Amino acid sequence: MQAERLRRSQELLESSAHPVETIAELVGFPSAASLRLGLNTPVLEVR
């Protein structure tokens, strides 16, 4: 499940103009911080 959320998040980050907070919510993460941790990406590198 986590891998699917991360894959979908990556797709949306690359193909949409949605902020990371919206993408996190759309794919089922409790927060943008949780998504960033899953992507192992520093906060400032993701929109």
PQR file of N, CA, C, O and H, with PARSE charges and radii, in Angstrom:
ATOM      1  N   MET A   1       0.822  -1.194   0.000 -0.4000 1.5000
ATOM      2  CA  MET A   1       0.000   0.000   0.000 -0.0000 2.0000
ATOM      3  C   MET A   1       0.866   1.257   0.000  0.5500 1.7000
ATOM      4  O   MET A   1       0.612   2.185  -0.768 -0.5500 1.4000
ATOM      5  N   GLN A   2       1.872   1.292   0.844 -0.4000 1.5000
ATOM      6  CA  GLN A   2       2.761   2.451   0.927 -0.0000 2.0000
ATOM      7  C   GLN A   2       3.468   2.686  -0.412  0.5500 1.7000
ATOM      8  O   GLN A   2       3.586   3.824  -0.866 -0.5500 1.4000
ATOM      9  H   GLN A   2       2.078   0.539   1.468  0.4000 1.0000
ATOM     10  N   ALA A   3       3.930   1.615  -1.031 -0.4000 1.5000
ATOM     11  CA  ALA A   3       4.629   1.746  -2.317 -0.0000 2.0000
ATOM     12  C   ALA A   3       3.698   2.321  -3.381  0.5500 1.7000
ATOM     13  O   ALA A   3       4.120   3.139  -4.198 -0.5500 1.4000
ATOM     14  H   ALA A   3       3.833   0.691  -0.662  0.4000 1.0000
ATOM     15  N   GLU A   4       2.445   1.903  -3.375 -0.4000 1.5000
ATOM     16  CA  GLU A   4       1.473   2.425  -4.338 -0.0000 2.0000
ATOM     17  C   GLU A   4       1.213   3.911  -4.096  0.5500 1.7000
ATOM     18  O   GLU A   4       1.119   4.685  -5.049 -0.5500 1.4000
ATOM     19  H   GLU A   4       2.102   1.239  -2.711  0.4000 1.0000
ATOM     20  N   ARG A   5       1.097   4.312  -2.844 -0.4000 1.5000
ATOM     21  CA  ARG A   5       0.902   5.738  -2.527 -0.0000 2.0000
ATOM     22  C   ARG A   5       2.095   6.564  -2.998  0.5500 1.7000
ATOM     23  O   ARG A   5       1.932   7.644  -3.566 -0.5500 1.4000
ATOM     24  H   ARG A   5       1.174   3.683  -2.070  0.4000 1.0000
ATOM     25  N   LEU A   6       3.285   6.043  -2.757 -0.4000 1.5000
ATOM     26  CA  LEU A   6       4.487   6.767  -3.174 -0.0000 2.0000
ATOM     27  C   LEU A   6       4.579   6.863  -4.693  0.5500 1.7000
ATOM     28  O   LEU A   6       4.950   7.907  -5.230 -0.5500 1.4000
ATOM     29  H   LEU A   6       3.417   5.166  -2.296  0.4000 1.0000
ATOM     30  N   ARG A   7       4.242   5.774  -5.386 -0.4000 1.5000
ATOM     31  CA  ARG A   7       4.279   5.788  -6.853 -0.0000 2.0000
ATOM     32  C   ARG A   7       3.291   6.813  -7.396  0.5500 1.7000
ATOM     33  O   ARG A   7       3.630   7.601  -8.280 -0.5500 1.4000
ATOM     34  H   ARG A   7       3.941   4.926  -4.949  0.4000 1.0000
ATOM     35  N   ARG A   8       2.080   6.802  -6.871 -0.4000 1.5000
ATOM     36  CA  ARG A   8       1.057   7.751  -7.325 -0.0000 2.0000
ATOM     37  C   ARG A   8       1.446   9.190  -6.976  0.5500 1.7000
ATOM     38  O   ARG A   8       1.216  10.107  -7.764 -0.5500 1.4000
ATOM     39  H   ARG A   8       1.805   6.162  -6.153  0.4000 1.0000
ATOM     40  N   SER A   9       2.024   9.380  -5.817 -0.4000 1.5000
ATOM     41  CA  SER A   9       2.481  10.717  -5.420 -0.0000 2.0000
ATOM     42  C   SER A   9       3.526  11.237  -6.393  0.5500 1.7000
ATOM     43  O   SER A   9       3.474  12.391  -6.817 -0.5500 1.4000
ATOM     44  H   SER A   9       2.212   8.635  -5.177  0.4000 1.0000
ATOM     45  N   GLN A  10       4.468  10.384  -6.743 -0.4000 1.5000
ATOM     46  CA  GLN A  10       5.521  10.781  -7.681 -0.0000 2.0000
ATOM     47  C   GLN A  10       4.924  11.165  -9.032  0.5500 1.7000
ATOM     48  O   GLN A  10       5.325  12.162  -9.631 -0.5500 1.4000
ATOM     49  H   GLN A  10       4.510   9.446  -6.398  0.4000 1.0000
ATOM     50  N   GLU A  11       3.972  10.376  -9.507 -0.4000 1.5000
ATOM     51  CA  GLU A  11       3.299  10.697 -10.773 -0.0000 2.0000
ATOM     52  C   GLU A  11       2.640  12.070 -10.711  0.5500 1.7000
ATOM     53  O   GLU A  11       2.787  12.880 -11.627 -0.5500 1.4000
ATOM     54  H   GLU A  11       3.647   9.566  -9.020  0.4000 1.0000
ATOM     55  N   LEU A  12       1.912  12.328  -9.623 -0.4000 1.5000
ATOM     56  CA  LEU A  12       1.214  13.601  -9.487 -0.0000 2.0000
ATOM     57  C   LEU A  12       2.179  14.772  -9.342  0.5500 1.7000
ATOM     58  O   LEU A  12       1.931  15.852  -9.877 -0.5500 1.4000
ATOM     59  H   LEU A  12       1.792  11.670  -8.879  0.4000 1.0000
ATOM     60  N   LEU A  13       3.269  14.563  -8.627 -0.4000 1.5000
ATOM     61  CA  LEU A  13       4.260  15.631  -8.481 -0.0000 2.0000
ATOM     62  C   LEU A  13       4.871  16.000  -9.832  0.5500 1.7000
ATOM     63  O   LEU A  13       5.179  17.164 -10.086 -0.5500 1.4000
ATOM     64  H   LEU A  13       3.471  13.685  -8.193  0.4000 1.0000
ATOM     65  N   GLU A  14       5.038  15.010 -10.682 -0.4000 1.5000
ATOM     66  CA  GLU A  14       5.648  15.247 -11.993 -0.0000 2.0000
ATOM     67  C   GLU A  14       4.662  15.780 -13.025  0.5500 1.7000
ATOM     68  O   GLU A  14       5.063  16.474 -13.959 -0.5500 1.4000
ATOM     69  H   GLU A  14       4.787  14.064 -10.475  0.4000 1.0000
ATOM     70  N   SER A  15       3.378  15.465 -12.870 -0.4000 1.5000
ATOM     71  CA  SER A  15       2.427  15.772 -13.941 -0.0000 2.0000
ATOM     72  C   SER A  15       1.356  16.806 -13.585  0.5500 1.7000
ATOM     73  O   SER A  15       0.548  17.168 -14.440 -0.5500 1.4000
ATOM     74  H   SER A  15       3.052  14.901 -12.111  0.4000 1.0000
ATOM     75  N   SER A  16       1.336  17.278 -12.359 -0.4000 1.5000
ATOM     76  CA  SER A  16       0.297  18.226 -11.977 -0.0000 2.0000
ATOM     77  C   SER A  16       0.913  19.467 -11.332  0.5500 1.7000
ATOM     78  O   SER A  16       2.102  19.512 -11.015 -0.5500 1.4000
ATOM     79  H   SER A  16       1.993  16.984 -11.664  0.4000 1.0000
ATOM     80  N   ALA A  17       0.068  20.453 -11.154 -0.4000 1.5000
ATOM     81  CA  ALA A  17       0.503  21.684 -10.497 -0.0000 2.0000
ATOM     82  C   ALA A  17       0.044  21.726  -9.039  0.5500 1.7000
ATOM     83  O   ALA A  17       0.184  22.750  -8.371 -0.5500 1.4000
ATOM     84  H   ALA A  17      -0.898  20.416 -11.412  0.4000 1.0000
ATOM     85  N   HIS A  18      -0.500  20.618  -8.550 -0.4000 1.5000
ATOM     86  CA  HIS A  18      -0.983  20.564  -7.167 -0.0000 2.0000
ATOM     87  C   HIS A  18       0.176  20.725  -6.188  0.5500 1.7000
ATOM     88  O   HIS A  18       1.265  20.204  -6.425 -0.5500 1.4000
ATOM     89  H   HIS A  18      -0.613  19.786  -9.092  0.4000 1.0000
ATOM     90  N   PRO A  19      -0.052  21.435  -5.100 -0.5600 1.5000
ATOM     91  CA  PRO A  19       0.975  21.508  -4.057  0.2800 2.0000
ATOM     92  C   PRO A  19       1.106  20.154  -3.364  0.5500 1.7000
ATOM     93  O   PRO A  19       0.188  19.335  -3.390 -0.5500 1.4000
ATOM     94  N   VAL A  20       2.245  19.939  -2.754 -0.4000 1.5000
ATOM     95  CA  VAL A  20       2.523  18.653  -2.108 -0.0000 2.0000
ATOM     96  C   VAL A  20       1.493  18.333  -1.033  0.5500 1.7000
ATOM     97  O   VAL A  20       1.186  17.162  -0.810 -0.5500 1.4000
ATOM     98  H   VAL A  20       2.991  20.605  -2.732  0.4000 1.0000
ATOM     99  N   GLU A  21       0.962  19.331  -0.372 -0.4000 1.5000
ATOM    100  CA  GLU A  21      -0.058  19.103   0.657 -0.0000 2.0000
ATOM    101  C   GLU A  21      -1.306  18.455   0.056  0.5500 1.7000
ATOM    102  O   GLU A  21      -1.879  17.537   0.643 -0.5500 1.4000
ATOM    103  H   GLU A  21       1.211  20.282  -0.552  0.4000 1.0000
ATOM    104  N   THR A  22      -1.719  18.933  -1.104 -0.4000 1.5000
ATOM    105  CA  THR A  22      -2.894  18.389  -1.778 -0.0000 2.0000
ATOM    106  C   THR A  22      -2.631  16.971  -2.257  0.5500 1.7000
ATOM    107  O   THR A  22      -3.482  16.094  -2.107 -0.5500 1.4000
ATOM    108  H   THR A  22      -1.254  19.678  -1.581  0.4000 1.0000
ATOM    109  N   ILE A  23      -1.466  16.744  -2.827 -0.4000 1.5000
ATOM    110  CA  ILE A  23      -1.115  15.411  -3.312 -0.0000 2.0000
ATOM    111  C   ILE A  23      -1.087  14.417  -2.164  0.5500 1.7000
ATOM    112  O   ILE A  23      -1.587  13.299  -2.292 -0.5500 1.4000
ATOM    113  H   ILE A  23      -0.775  17.456  -2.949  0.4000 1.0000
ATOM    114  N   ALA A  24      -0.510  14.815  -1.058 -0.4000 1.5000
ATOM    115  CA  ALA A  24      -0.478  13.926   0.113 -0.0000 2.0000
ATOM    116  C   ALA A  24      -1.889  13.516   0.506  0.5500 1.7000
ATOM    117  O   ALA A  24      -2.151  12.342   0.769 -0.5500 1.4000
ATOM    118  H   ALA A  24      -0.104  15.723  -0.954  0.4000 1.0000
ATOM    119  N   GLU A  25      -2.783  14.469   0.545 -0.4000 1.5000
ATOM    120  CA  GLU A  25      -4.171  14.182   0.915 -0.0000 2.0000
ATOM    121  C   GLU A  25      -4.846  13.285  -0.122  0.5500 1.7000
ATOM    122  O   GLU A  25      -5.572  12.358   0.239 -0.5500 1.4000
ATOM    123  H   GLU A  25      -2.571  15.423   0.331  0.4000 1.0000
ATOM    124  N   LEU A  26      -4.611  13.554  -1.399 -0.4000 1.5000
ATOM    125  CA  LEU A  26      -5.245  12.779  -2.467 -0.0000 2.0000
ATOM    126  C   LEU A  26      -4.857  11.306  -2.441  0.5500 1.7000
ATOM    127  O   LEU A  26      -5.684  10.439  -2.724 -0.5500 1.4000
ATOM    128  H   LEU A  26      -4.022  14.307  -1.692  0.4000 1.0000
ATOM    129  N   VAL A  27      -3.618  11.025  -2.107 -0.4000 1.5000
ATOM    130  CA  VAL A  27      -3.150   9.632  -2.149 -0.0000 2.0000
ATOM    131  C   VAL A  27      -3.246   8.917  -0.807  0.5500 1.7000
ATOM    132  O   VAL A  27      -2.968   7.720  -0.727 -0.5500 1.4000
ATOM    133  H   VAL A  27      -2.946  11.730  -1.877  0.4000 1.0000
ATOM    134  N   GLY A  28      -3.640   9.636   0.257 -0.4000 1.5000
ATOM    135  CA  GLY A  28      -3.902   8.979   1.523 -0.0000 2.0000
ATOM    136  C   GLY A  28      -2.858   9.128   2.611  0.5500 1.7000
ATOM    137  O   GLY A  28      -2.909   8.418   3.616 -0.5500 1.4000
ATOM    138  H   GLY A  28      -3.866  10.608   0.192  0.4000 1.0000
ATOM    139  N   PHE A  29      -1.907  10.042   2.430 -0.4000 1.5000
ATOM    140  CA  PHE A  29      -0.967  10.299   3.517 -0.0000 2.0000
ATOM    141  C   PHE A  29      -1.624  11.233   4.521  0.5500 1.7000
ATOM    142  O   PHE A  29      -2.423  12.087   4.136 -0.5500 1.4000
ATOM    143  H   PHE A  29      -1.866  10.619   1.614  0.4000 1.0000
ATOM    144  N   PRO A  30      -1.300  11.084   5.808 -0.5600 1.5000
ATOM    145  CA  PRO A  30      -1.921  11.943   6.820  0.2800 2.0000
ATOM    146  C   PRO A  30      -1.439  13.393   6.747  0.5500 1.7000
ATOM    147  O   PRO A  30      -2.109  14.295   7.250 -0.5500 1.4000
ATOM    148  N   SER A  31      -0.282  13.617   6.125 -0.4000 1.5000
ATOM    149  CA  SER A  31       0.247  14.981   6.025 -0.0000 2.0000
ATOM    150  C   SER A  31       1.288  15.044   4.919  0.5500 1.7000
ATOM    151  O   SER A  31       1.777  14.019   4.445 -0.5500 1.4000
ATOM    152  H   SER A  31       0.262  12.884   5.717  0.4000 1.0000
ATOM    153  N   ALA A  32       1.618  16.271   4.517 -0.4000 1.5000
ATOM    154  CA  ALA A  32       2.676  16.464   3.529 -0.0000 2.0000
ATOM    155  C   ALA A  32       4.022  16.002   4.095  0.5500 1.7000
ATOM    156  O   ALA A  32       4.866  15.489   3.361 -0.5500 1.4000
ATOM    157  H   ALA A  32       1.221  17.104   4.903  0.4000 1.0000
ATOM    158  N   ALA A  33       4.215  16.186   5.395 -0.4000 1.5000
ATOM    159  CA  ALA A  33       5.464  15.744   6.017 -0.0000 2.0000
ATOM    160  C   ALA A  33       5.622  14.233   5.893  0.5500 1.7000
ATOM    161  O   ALA A  33       6.727  13.745   5.654 -0.5500 1.4000
ATOM    162  H   ALA A  33       3.529  16.602   5.992  0.4000 1.0000
ATOM    163  N   SER A  34       4.543  13.495   6.050 -0.4000 1.5000
ATOM    164  CA  SER A  34       4.587  12.045   5.901 -0.0000 2.0000
ATOM    165  C   SER A  34       4.964  11.650   4.474  0.5500 1.7000
ATOM    166  O   SER A  34       5.744  10.721   4.262 -0.5500 1.4000
ATOM    167  H   SER A  34       3.646  13.892   6.244  0.4000 1.0000
ATOM    168  N   LEU A  35       4.412  12.353   3.517 -0.4000 1.5000
ATOM    169  CA  LEU A  35       4.758  12.091   2.117 -0.0000 2.0000
ATOM    170  C   LEU A  35       6.230  12.375   1.878  0.5500 1.7000
ATOM    171  O   LEU A  35       6.927  11.576   1.252 -0.5500 1.4000
ATOM    172  H   LEU A  35       3.779  13.108   3.689  0.4000 1.0000
ATOM    173  N   ARG A  36       6.701  13.497   2.370 -0.4000 1.5000
ATOM    174  CA  ARG A  36       8.117  13.846   2.184 -0.0000 2.0000
ATOM    175  C   ARG A  36       9.033  12.800   2.812  0.5500 1.7000
ATOM    176  O   ARG A  36      10.058  12.440   2.233 -0.5500 1.4000
ATOM    177  H   ARG A  36       6.135  14.146   2.878  0.4000 1.0000
ATOM    178  N   LEU A  37       8.672  12.320   3.978 -0.4000 1.5000
ATOM    179  CA  LEU A  37       9.464  11.265   4.621 -0.0000 2.0000
ATOM    180  C   LEU A  37       9.470  10.001   3.777  0.5500 1.7000
ATOM    181  O   LEU A  37      10.503   9.348   3.635 -0.5500 1.4000
ATOM    182  H   LEU A  37       7.839  12.612   4.449  0.4000 1.0000
ATOM    183  N   GLY A  38       8.320   9.658   3.218 -0.4000 1.5000
ATOM    184  CA  GLY A  38       8.227   8.480   2.372 -0.0000 2.0000
ATOM    185  C   GLY A  38       9.069   8.597   1.123  0.5500 1.7000
ATOM    186  O   GLY A  38       9.654   7.617   0.661 -0.5500 1.4000
ATOM    187  H   GLY A  38       7.480  10.188   3.333  0.4000 1.0000
ATOM    188  N   LEU A  39       9.129   9.803   0.577 -0.4000 1.5000
ATOM    189  CA  LEU A  39       9.939  10.049  -0.618 -0.0000 2.0000
ATOM    190  C   LEU A  39      11.401  10.254  -0.258  0.5500 1.7000
ATOM    191  O   LEU A  39      12.268  10.303  -1.131 -0.5500 1.4000
ATOM    192  H   LEU A  39       8.654  10.599   0.952  0.4000 1.0000
ATOM    193  N   ASN A  40      11.667  10.375   1.056 -0.4000 1.5000
ATOM    194  CA  ASN A  40      13.034  10.623   1.544 -0.0000 2.0000
ATOM    195  C   ASN A  40      13.612  11.871   0.885  0.5500 1.7000
ATOM    196  O   ASN A  40      14.757  11.875   0.432 -0.5500 1.4000
ATOM    197  H   ASN A  40      10.963  10.336   1.765  0.4000 1.0000
ATOM    198  N   THR A  41      12.807  12.923   0.838 -0.4000 1.5000
ATOM    199  CA  THR A  41      13.173  14.162   0.195 -0.0000 2.0000
ATOM    200  C   THR A  41      13.103  15.311   1.197  0.5500 1.7000
ATOM    201  O   THR A  41      12.099  15.464   1.893 -0.5500 1.4000
ATOM    202  H   THR A  41      11.878  12.919   1.206  0.4000 1.0000
ATOM    203  N   PRO A  42      14.144  16.108   1.273 -0.5600 1.5000
ATOM    204  CA  PRO A  42      14.091  17.265   2.176  0.2800 2.0000
ATOM    205  C   PRO A  42      12.909  18.165   1.847  0.5500 1.7000
ATOM    206  O   PRO A  42      12.504  18.274   0.690 -0.5500 1.4000
ATOM    207  N   VAL A  43      12.368  18.795   2.851 -0.4000 1.5000
ATOM    208  CA  VAL A  43      11.162  19.619   2.717 -0.0000 2.0000
ATOM    209  C   VAL A  43      11.292  20.648   1.602  0.5500 1.7000
ATOM    210  O   VAL A  43      10.333  20.836   0.854 -0.5500 1.4000
ATOM    211  H   VAL A  43      12.697  18.706   3.792  0.4000 1.0000
ATOM    212  N   LEU A  44      12.400  21.306   1.456 -0.4000 1.5000
ATOM    213  CA  LEU A  44      12.530  22.375   0.481 -0.0000 2.0000
ATOM    214  C   LEU A  44      12.653  21.890  -0.952  0.5500 1.7000
ATOM    215  O   LEU A  44      12.499  22.689  -1.876 -0.5500 1.4000
ATOM    216  H   LEU A  44      13.179  21.152   2.063  0.4000 1.0000
ATOM    217  N   GLU A  45      12.923  20.612  -1.170 -0.4000 1.5000
ATOM    218  CA  GLU A  45      13.064  20.108  -2.525 -0.0000 2.0000
ATOM    219  C   GLU A  45      11.743  19.722  -3.171  0.5500 1.7000
ATOM    220  O   GLU A  45      11.687  19.546  -4.388 -0.5500 1.4000
ATOM    221  H   GLU A  45      13.048  19.963  -0.420  0.4000 1.0000
ATOM    222  N   VAL A  46      10.688  19.588  -2.396 -0.4000 1.5000
ATOM    223  CA  VAL A  46       9.380  19.224  -2.934 -0.0000 2.0000
ATOM    224  C   VAL A  46       8.481  20.434  -2.852  0.5500 1.7000
ATOM    225  O   VAL A  46       8.102  20.867  -1.764 -0.5500 1.4000
ATOM    226  H   VAL A  46      10.733  19.732  -1.407  0.4000 1.0000
ATOM    227  N   ARG A  47       8.142  20.976  -3.997 -0.4000 1.5000
ATOM    228  CA  ARG A  47       7.284  22.174  -4.089 -0.0000 2.0000
ATOM    229  C   ARG A  47       7.130  22.844  -2.780  0.5500 1.7000
ATOM    230  O   ARG A  47       6.443  23.862  -2.685 -0.5500 1.4000
ATOM    231  H   ARG A  47       8.450  20.624  -4.881  0.4000 1.0000
TER
END
